[in-house]
Amino acid sequence: MSQTFKPFRLPLLGGFALMLLLVHARDDQSGFISIDCGLAGNSSYAEKTTGIKYIADETFIDTGERKSVLPEYSNRYQQPYTSLRSFPEGNRNCYEINVTDGYKFPYDAFDRIWNGYYDNDWTQLITTSTIDNSNNFRPPEIVLSTAATPKNKNGSLEIRWLPSDNVTEYYVYMHFSEVEKLPGNQSRQMYINRDGKLFEKSLVLRNYLGVITSYNTKALSNGGQYNFSIFKFENSIPPILNAIEFYMLTQSKTSSQTYKIKKNWQGDPCVPQAYLWEGLNCSYRENESPRIISLDLSSSGLTGEIATSISNLEMIHTLDLSNNNLIGPIPNLMSQLPNLNVLNLEKNKLTGSVPIRLIDRNKSAAAWWGFKRKRHGVVAEAKDIIGTSVESRKLQFTYSEIIKITNNFKRILGKGGFGNVYHGYINDTQLAIKMLSPSSVDLLVRVHHKNLTSLVGYCNDKTGVGLVYEYMSSGNLRAHLFSGSSSNILTWKDRLQIAIDAAQGLEYLHYGCKPPIIHRDVKLTNILLNENFQAKLSDFGLSRTFPSNDDTHVSTVVAGTPGYLDPELNEKSDVYSFGVVLLEIISCRPVYSSREHERIHISRWVSSMLAEGDIYGIVDPRLERHFNTNAVWKAVEIAMACVSPNAIKRPTMSQVLVELKESLATEIAGTRQSHETELTNSIELTNPSVR
């Protein structure tokens, strides 16, 4: 199977290593599928240069928009590169392709074509050991098994490349893997120049057979030849390079046809976990396949009777079929779902009653039948709706019920924007109730994401206005970072995952809500942790919607917390605040510190440390250097980009999220390699050679 995916960039040169790995044309294409992303309809063709047969991608995907290269550029490229599919909305866009179990597919996960590249001043390093190529770019292991190094031990690797024109912008990706098992006192430390200017300031290969990829985040264009030089640091062994790729940035025009769907449902519903199908949740138990436990099919235009196939959802806990046009009786098979305890059938045309066995089983659980008794426009009472497991149902409570839930507002959990947050109970379920202004309710009841605190219900009557949230049992992030306990320090991996969780919540507010929402008070105390230490953003009392036009600023009052505030108010204000939070996560230092009677902001302190090249001095010393240095460098660079004084230079939350995930992947790969090395050393020590 061959997959030619071109979502954003088109390959000009697939890459080069030190041996010829694949040829441009394949004589035998049996078992391969070559997809032209963005090709219209069900058409197909054979590309003239390579002879590869391509088919349209429309039968493999339901999302995205077809686009094509501008006519004046189209004859520069091979035919597959004159059309593309872009994904301006949503973050789960999967091609659904059948594969054969046990069949051997290409070496390259993305089916890139790799060509050999030689230089008389280079020599070759080769390994037959297994290389961990699991980073996001997935360079093939066979490509990484060879590396170039200068013949002169004090020399550099010089790569010169002349593009086809002087106007196209390019991205370059350099892949490095340490293929030599070095003594403990040696490491390969390098830096890279492009056209005499610094391209990569520090690249350290510490992990034997691990992979690091260096690349530019902004397109390169110099109107001429590209010259890259890879140098070693003083006292380091010579530099290496395993492979390099160049990609061109193309211009496109919108196709006349777009495709719209109600839900983004391609690929596996539960995997990857960060990109679940819209409207469902899954369980992820150790040594078990993920299973769907919550399914929201509300307002999905469903008609006819409830399908009997729903009985296959044996692990389902929550099922929402409300606001459809379902007819007929409620089938008895519902009572055969052993874990179902929340069922919403409201606003349908169903007849009959809920199976008695299901009612009996759920008397103490959260059973919401939708068409049961109502009083004064409020669906049932709180005690009838919410039981031992709290679900994200936007239920309306009376003020008297809020008083009862909070025991007359007895315990304050915290003071957030526009109101206090109180602790409460419904049966055995803990909740957090925030009292706020009526204007905030309409905004907040429509916001739902796994990395935002789940809204269980709300109160909006003449007596008072409040929100009922899930209870986050592990408290806020600040309490864990600045805890005096030395036995409970968050690991570097945990910190990165928490940062990713928070970034996903912000990305949803900015791009998943219509109109988009600015949080306006992103800080450590507003990042809450549940029992599994999953992070969720809280406190939307200060939130405001903002126009979708990036050049339009919001006219509203300035609000937030000193140290996290950006003078300008748009979505990049949240990016600034998140950058400050990320610096706190990395360094475990307060936003402001004092030095010689001067108040120093954390971003200024980090900048001064970076000027001295002291990355270890920035990181929380309690971590005792138990982290991958490259992962830390990337995280620091992301944070400093976020706190740029110029809002235009700050990345979007989507860009921040991508970079953080890459940092986490680097950390995980480094940890895995370190563990394997320690295990190997342990085996060697306990199993001496037989003499």
N, C-alpha and C positions, 0 to 999 in steps of 0.2 A: 504494500500500500504506500503510495506516495501522496503527501499532503502539501500542496503549495499554498500556504496561507499568507495573505498579504493584507492584514488588517490596517496597517498604518504606514509601513515602509516597504519599498520594493528592493530586492537584492540586486545590486549591480555586480558585485564579486562575492560569491558565497563565502569565501575565506581562503586562506592558504596555510598549509602546514609544510613539513619538510619531506613529504612524499606524496605522490599522486594517489588519491584515495578513490575517487569516483570520476567517471567520465561524463561528458555532457549528454550523450545519447544512450538510451538503453535499448538493446535489441529485443530483449524479452521483457514485456511489460505485464505479463500475466501476474495477477495477484496485487497489482498496483492500481491505485486510484489517484490521478492527478487532477486536482480541483483548481479551476480558475475562479477565484473569489470575485464576485461582482458580475460575472458573465450572465447575460440575460436568458431567462427561460430555461428550456431543456437542451440548449444547443451544445455542440461539441466540435472539436477541430484537432488537427495535428499541427503542432508548432513547427514551422519550416526549418528553423536552425537546428533544433535538438531532435525532432521527430517524435517528441513525447505527445501523447494524446491527452487532451484536456476535456473535462466536462464542466458544466455550470454547477455552482454551489447551492442553488436554490432548493434542491431536494434534500439538502443536508442541514439546513438551518432555517429558523423562522424569524430571526431578528436582524437588525442592522439595515443599512441603506446601501443600495448599489450606487457606485460612483465610477467615473471614468476619467482618464488623464485628458488634459486639455488637448484639442486636436493638433495644435502646433508642436506638441511634444510627443505625440503618440508614435510617429515613425522612428523614434530613437530607440524604442524598446522592443523586445520580443512580445508577441501577442498576449501572453498571460499577464504582462505588466501594464497593459493599457486599461484595465478595469480593476476595481477593488471594492471591497465591502468595508464600510466604516460603522462604528458603533457609538454614536454620539450620546446615547442614553443607556442607563443600566450598567451593571458591572458583571453580569453573568451572560456570556455569549459563547455558546458551545456548538461545535460541529458534531453532529451525531452520525458516526460512521461505524458500520458493522465490522468487526474483526473476527478472525478465525482462531479459536483456541489452539495453542500449540504451534501456530505458524510463525516463522521467523520474519520479522519486519526489518526495514532499513536500519543501518547503524545510527543514523541521525534522526532524532525525534522530530525535527522540523524539515527533514529531507533536503537539507542544504547540500550543494555540490561543492566539494573541497578539492582544491588543486595544489600541487606541490610548488614550493618556492625555494630557490637556492641563492646563495651568495658566496663568493670565493673567500670572503673573510670570516665565514662562519664554519663551525663544526657542529656535529650532531650528537645529541644525547638520546638514548633509547631506553625504555623500560618495558618489561613484559608483565609487570605487576598490575593489579587492578586499580584503576583511578576512580575516585569518587567524583563523577561529573554531574552531580544532582543539583547544581545551582540553577538559577532561573533560565540561563542561556543554553544549557544542555549541550555543550560541545561534545561530539562523539569521543568515546574513550580511545578509539583507534587513532584519532587525530591528536589527542593529547599525549599519546604514548611516545611521540617524538618531540624534541625541542631543539631550538637553535641557541648556540652560545658563541661568543666571539673566540676566534683562535688565540688572539692576544688576551691574556688574562686581565690586562688593565684596559682593554678596549671596550667599545660599546657596540650595540646592535643598531644598525642604521637601516630603516625601511623607507624607501622612496616610492611614491605612487602618484601617477599622473592621471587625473580624472578625464573623462571624455569631453567636458566643456568647462568653461570658467564661471558659470553662474549657478550650477546645481549645488545644493547644500548636502552635507554628508554627516553620517554618524559612523564612528569607528569603535570596534569592540576587540580588545586584546585579551587572550586567554592564557593564563599562566598556571602551570602545575609543576611542583617540585618532583622531578623524576629521579633524583639522586638521594640516597639515604645519607644525610650529612651527619658528621660527629656532633655531639651535644653542644660544643662550643662554637658552632658555625651556623649561620643563617644567610639566606640570600635576600639582601636588601637593595631595592632599586628605586630609581625615579625616572620619569619619562618627560622628554621635551618634545614639543611640536613646533617646528620652524624656529627653534632657538628659545621658545618660551615654555614655561612649566606647564605640563599637561597632567601629570600625576606626581604629587609631591613625595609620597612615601608608599611603597608597596613591598610588603615583607612576606616572604614565603616561609612560614614556620612549620606548616603541616605537610609531612611527606605524603605525596599522592593526592593532596587536596587541590581544589581549583579556585582561583581568584580571577575575576573578569574586571578589567579597567575599561571605562567607556566615558564618552562625553554626554552630558545631559542637555546641552544646547547644540544645535546644528553647526557644523564647521563650514566655512567658506572663505577661501583666500584667493580665488581666481587663478590658481596655478597649481604647481606641484605640492604634494603633501610630503613633509619630511619628518619622520619620527625617529628619535634617538633614545635608546634605553641604556642608562648608565647604572653602574653599581655605586653604592655608598662606600666611603673609605672603610677599610678593614672587612668588607664583605667579599664573598666569592663572586665570580663574574655573573652578569645578568643572563636570563634566558627568556625565550618567547616560544610558546607552543603553537599558537594559531592566531590569526587576525581576520576580521571581517569588516567590510565597508558596505554601508547602506546609503542609498540616495533618498532624499526627501522629494516627493513628487507633488505637483499641483493637480487638483482634481475638480471636476464640476459635478453637480448633483444630477443623478439620473432622474428621468421623468417619472419613474415608478418607485414608490416606497411601500414598505410592508408594515402593517400595524397589528399588534396582538395585544390581548388583555393581560397575559401573564408571560413571564420569561421562563419557559419550561423546556430546557434542552439538557441533554446529558443526564448524569446521575443526579437524582433529587437531593441527596445528602452530601455528596462529595464533589469538590473540596468543601470543607466545612465553612470556609470564609465566603463561599458563594452558593449558599443554599437556594433551592427554588423559592421563589416569592410565595409567601403565604403558608409556609410549613416550617416545622422544627423537627429535628431528629435526635435520637439518642446515640451516644458514642461510647459504648461499653468496651472495656478492654477484652481483646480476643474475640469480639463479635462484630459482625457487619453492621453498619449504621442502619437504624430502622426509623421510619416515620412515626412520630408520637403526637404531632399536632398538625391539623390541616384546616386551612381557612379557604373555603370556596364560596364565601359570601359575595353577593353582587356579581356573580359570574355568568349570569344569563342562562342558568341551568333550567331545563324544561323536562317534562315527563315525570315518570316515577323514579324514586331513589333506586339506583342501580344495585343489583345483588353483588356485584364485584367489590362493593365497599367492605364486604365481610372479610376480604383478604388483608385488611389493615389490622392485623391482630394486635399490634403494639400501640394502636392509637389511643391517646388519652383525651384529646380534645378534637371535636369535629364541629365546624361552623358551616352550616348550609343556609344561613339566613339570607333574606332579601333576594330570592330567586323566584322562579315560577314552577316549582315542583308541585306535582299533584299526586293523588292516590293515597293509600294508607301508609302509615309508618311501618316498614317491614319488621317482622320478628327477628330477622337476622341481626338487628341492632343489639339485641340482648346477648348475642353470641360473641360480641367483641369484649373480651375479658377485662380490658383496662380502660374502657370508655367511661369517663366520669364527668365530662362537660360536653353537652350536645345542644346546639342552638339551631332551632328550626323556625325561628320567627320570620314573619312576612313571606310565607309561602301559601299554597292552596291545598295543603295536606289535610286529610280527613282521618278520623279515628283517634286513637290515643297512643301514647308511648307504651311499648311493651312493659307489662307489669314486672317482669323479672329484672328489667333494667332499672325501673324505679326503686324496687326493693333493694337492689345491690347498691344504689347510689344515694340512699337516704342520708348518709353522713358525708357524702361528697358533694361536688359542685355540679349539680344537675340543673340546667337551665333550658326548659323546654320551649320557651319563647311564646307559646300560645296559652300558657297557664295564666292564673288569675293576675289581674293588674289592679292597682289602686291609685287614683289621682294621677294617672299618666306615668307612674313609676313602675317598672317591671319588678314585681315581687318585693320581698324584703331582703336586706343584705344577708341575713342568716340563711335564706333559702337559695341564695345564688352562689356564695363563695364558701368553700369548705376548706379541707386540708391542703389543697393545692391551688395556689392563686394563679389565675390565667389573666392575660392582658385583655380583659373585657372592659370596654368603656361604659360602665354601669353608673346610673344616677342614684345618688343617695340623698336623703333629706338631712337637714342640718341637725335634727335631733338624733339621727343615726350616727352622724359624725361625732357628736358629743359622747354617745355611748361607746363607739369604737375607740375613741381616744381617752376614755375615762375622764371626761370633762377637761381635755387638754392637759393631762397631768404631767406628761414627760416630754420635754423638748429635745429633739435629736440635733437640731441645728438651726441657724438663722441664715436663710438664703435670700436671693433677690426678691423683693416685694413681699416677704412673708416668712413666718416661722414654720418649721417642719416638726410635726408631732409623731410620737410613737403610738401605735394602736394595734388592736387585735380584733379579728373576726374568727370565732371559735379558737383553733390553735394556730391560726395563720397570723404572722406578724406583718404589719403594714407601716408605711410612712405617709402621713397626711400633711399636705402643705396648704395653708390658708393664704389666699392671694386675692388680687383684684379681679372683678368680673371680666375685664377686657382680655385677660390672659387665657381664659378657659377655651374660647373658640379656637385659638391657635394651637393649644396643647393637646386637645382631645383627638386631633387627626394625625399626631406624630407617633410612629411606632417603628422601632428598630431594635435588634438584639443588643446593640451597644448604647441604648438609651434606657434609662430606668422605665420599667413598664408601668403604664397608667392602668390601674385596675378600675377606677371609677372616679366620679366627681360629684360635687354638691354645688348647686347653683340656684339658690332660692333667696328670698328677701332677707333672711336672717344672716346668711354668710355664704362665701364662695370658697371651695376647697378642692384639692386633688388628692386622690387616694392612690399611692404608689406601692409597688412591691417593696419589701424590706430587704435592704442589702446588709447581710449579717456581718460582713468583714469590714464594714466602715469605709472611710475614705482613704485615698492614696497617701495623703500627707501624713496621716497617723502612722502608716507603715514605714514610709521613707525616713521620717524623723523620730522613729521610736528609739528609745534608749537601749532596748534589748539587743544584745549582740548575737543572740541565738536565733533570731527570727529575721535576718536581713534578706531582703528580696534579691534573688540572683539577677545577673545581667540578662539572662534569657527571659526571666519573668518580667523584668522591667520593659524589655522590648515588646513582649506580647501585650502588656497593659497599654503601652503607648499605641500599639496597632489597634487595639480595641477602641481606645478613645478617638483615634484618627478616623476609624470607620464610622463612629457615631457622628462626628463632625462632617464627614463627607456626605453622609445621608442628609443632614440638615441643609447642606449647601446645594446638593444636586439631586437628592431623592424627594424633596418636598417642592410642591408647587403652590404658591411662590416659594422660592428658597428662603431659608431662615438663618439669621445670624444668632449665635448663642449669646455672645457679648460678655460672658463671665466664665471663660474657660480657665480653670485653676485646679490645683491639686485637691482641694476640699470638695470640688464638684465632680471628681472622678471617684465613683463608688465601686466597691468590690463585693461580689457575692461569695457564697461559701466555697466556690471553686476558683476564686480569685479572677473571675471574668470581670473586666472593667466596663462600667456603663456611665455615660455622662448624665448628670442630674442638673436640677435647678434651671428651668427655662423661664423663670419669672422675668428675666431681663430680655428674653428673646424678641426679635423683631424680624418681620419679613423684609426682603430687599428686592429691588427689580432685577430681572435676569440680565439686563444690559450691564456689562462689566464696567462701562464708563460712567454709570450713573451712581451717585452716592446717595445714601439715605439721609434724609433730614429728620433727625430725632434727637432726643436728649442723650447726652453721653452718660453711660452707666457702666459699672464694672468694678474691678479691684485694682488699686494702684500697683504698678509694677508689671501688670499684665495688659494694660491698656495701650492701644494704638491711637494716635491722634485722629487718623482718618477712620470713618465708620463704613466698612463694607465687609464682604466675606473675608478679605485679607486681614481684617482685624482679628478674627478668630485664628487665622494662621499665625499671626504674631504671638497671640496668647499661648497657642499650642507650642510654639517654639520655646517660650519661656518655661512652660511645663516640662518640655523634653530636656532642657538644660538642667532643671531641678532633678529630674529622674536620673540623669547621667551623673551629676556631681553631688547630689544630696546637700546642696548649699541653698541658703535662703535667697529670695529674689533680690534683696538688698543686704549689703554688708558694709561695715564701716572700716575705713582705713585712713588713719591720720586725720580724723575729724571730717572725712569726706564720705559721702554716701555713694557706694559703687553698685551699679546694677549688674546682675549676674551675666548678662550678655557682654558687658564691657570687661568683666573679669575673665571670662572664657577667651575673649579676643586677645587679651594680654598674654594668656597662657599659650595660646596657639602661636603667637608671634615668637615665643621662645621654643616652639616645637615640643612642648611638654604635654603630651596626651595623657600620660599616666597621672600627672598632677591635677587633671580635670576630673577624672573619674573618682567616684566615691571610694576612699581608701579602704573602707571595710570590705570591699570586694576582693582585696588582696590579689589583684591582677588575674583573677579567675574569669577571663573573658578573652574573646578574639579581638586583637587590636584593630584589625581592618573593619570589623563590625562596629567598633566604637568610633573609629574615624568617620565612618559613613554617617552614624547617628549624630555626631557633633556637627558635621557639615550640613546635614539636613536642618538641625536646630538653628544654626547660625544663618542659613538662608531664610528661614522663617522669620527671624527677628531683624531682617534687613530694614533700615530706616525708610527705604523706598519701597512702598507697597507693590509697585509694578515688578520689582525684582524678586518678590517672594513667590514661592511655588504655590500651586493650588493644593487643596487637601488631597485630591486624587494623586497628584505627583508625590506628595509627602508619604502617602500610604504605600505607594509602589516602592519607594526608597527604603522605608522602614521594613517592609517585608523582605527586601533583598538583604538588609542588614541582619535580620533574624535568620535567614537562610545561611548566611555566612557564619553566624555564630553557631548554628546547629551543626553545620558541616565541620567546623573546627572542633567542636566538642566531641562529635562522633569519631573524628580522626584521632584526637588526643586519647579518647577511651580505648580505641583499637590499638594504639601504640603502647599504652600502659599495659593492656592485656597481653600483647605480644611479648613485651619485656618481662612480664611476670611469668609467662610460660617458659621463656628462655632461661630465667633464673631457676625455676623449679624443675626443669627438665634438662640437665646438663648433657652434653654430647657423650655418646657411648665411646669409650676408648678401646 
